[in-house]
């Protein structure tokens, strides 16, 4: 049996690990009822792309799911930053994006494409 130890470029799975929030499109619609263009999935996707680009946050939407993940990767913790400082930094940016203090937590997702 052969075991591959390097990067597999044709892998059919995806995963991510972030600290942030997970929101359904219905949650977004409740927070931003005046944004009619964002009522559909693609609209929310573009809305989050624009909002997160200004804050440095990341967003992820697993294909076929109605949940939007917004936050930052645990891999982006700075050398001089504690876990607590990282969480506070992300929570502050989440507040900037959504205009409200949303409960943040770690989200780990994996799926097959």
C-alpha positions as CSV (number, residue, x, y, z in Angstrom):
1,X,0.0,0.0,0.0
2,X,1.2,3.5,-0.9
3,X,0.7,6.4,1.5
4,X,0.8,9.9,0.2
5,X,2.3,12.4,2.7
6,X,2.3,15.5,0.5
7,X,-0.4,17.9,-0.6
8,X,-3.2,16.2,-2.6
9,X,-4.2,18.6,-5.3
10,X,-7.2,16.6,-6.5
11,X,-8.9,16.2,-3.1
12,X,-12.6,16.3,-3.1
13,X,-13.0,17.6,0.5
14,X,-12.9,21.0,2.0
15,X,-12.6,22.2,5.6
16,X,-12.1,25.3,7.7
17,X,-11.6,26.3,11.3
18,X,-12.6,29.8,12.3
19,X,-13.5,31.9,15.4
20,X,-16.6,33.9,14.6
21,X,-20.3,33.5,13.9
22,X,-22.5,31.1,11.9
23,X,-25.7,32.8,10.5
24,X,-28.5,31.5,8.3
25,X,-29.7,33.7,5.5
26,X,-32.9,34.2,7.5
27,X,-30.8,35.6,10.4
28,X,-29.2,38.1,8.0
29,X,-32.5,39.1,6.6
30,X,-33.7,39.9,10.2
31,X,-30.6,42.0,10.9
32,X,-30.7,43.8,7.5
33,X,-34.4,44.0,6.5
34,X,-33.9,47.0,4.3
35,X,-31.5,45.3,2.0
36,X,-33.9,43.8,-0.6
37,X,-31.1,42.9,-3.1
38,X,-29.6,40.6,-0.5
39,X,-32.7,38.5,0.1
40,X,-31.4,35.7,-2.1
41,X,-28.4,33.5,-1.4
42,X,-26.1,35.2,-4.0
43,X,-27.1,38.6,-2.7
44,X,-26.0,37.7,0.8
45,X,-22.8,36.2,-0.5
46,X,-21.9,39.5,-2.2
47,X,-23.1,41.5,0.8
48,X,-20.8,39.6,3.1
49,X,-17.9,39.7,0.6
50,X,-18.1,43.5,0.6
51,X,-18.5,43.9,4.4
52,X,-15.8,41.5,5.3
53,X,-13.3,42.9,2.8
54,X,-13.3,46.1,4.9
55,X,-12.5,44.4,8.2
56,X,-10.1,41.6,7.2
57,X,-12.6,38.9,8.3
58,X,-13.1,35.8,6.2
59,X,-16.4,34.3,5.2
60,X,-17.3,30.8,4.1
61,X,-20.4,29.1,2.8
62,X,-20.3,25.4,2.3
63,X,-21.8,24.5,-1.1
64,X,-25.5,23.5,-0.7
65,X,-25.9,24.9,2.8
66,X,-27.8,27.9,4.0
67,X,-25.3,28.9,6.7
68,X,-22.8,31.7,6.3
69,X,-19.6,31.6,8.5
70,X,-17.9,34.9,9.2
71,X,-14.8,35.2,11.4
72,X,-11.1,34.7,11.2
73,X,-8.9,31.7,11.0
74,X,-7.1,30.5,14.1
75,X,-4.0,30.4,11.9
76,X,-4.1,34.2,11.8
77,X,-3.3,34.6,15.5
78,X,-0.3,37.0,15.7
79,X,3.0,36.0,17.4
80,X,2.5,38.5,20.2
81,X,-1.3,37.9,20.6
82,X,-2.9,35.7,23.1
83,X,-6.0,33.6,22.3
84,X,-8.1,36.1,24.4
85,X,-6.7,39.0,22.4
86,X,-7.5,37.2,19.1
87,X,-11.1,36.5,20.2
88,X,-11.6,40.1,21.3
89,X,-10.2,41.4,17.9
90,X,-12.5,39.1,16.0
91,X,-15.5,40.0,18.1
92,X,-14.8,43.7,17.6
93,X,-14.7,43.2,13.8
94,X,-17.9,41.2,13.9
95,X,-19.5,44.1,15.7
96,X,-18.3,46.4,12.9
97,X,-19.8,44.2,10.2
98,X,-23.2,43.4,11.8
99,X,-23.7,46.5,14.0
100,X,-24.5,44.2,17.0
101,X,-22.6,42.2,19.5
102,X,-23.1,38.6,18.3
103,X,-21.9,35.6,20.3
104,X,-18.7,34.2,18.7
105,X,-17.3,30.7,18.9
106,X,-15.1,28.3,17.1
107,X,-16.6,26.7,14.0
108,X,-15.0,23.7,12.3
109,X,-16.6,22.3,9.2
110,X,-15.6,19.7,6.7
111,X,-17.5,18.4,3.7
112,X,-17.0,16.5,0.5
113,X,-17.5,18.4,-2.8
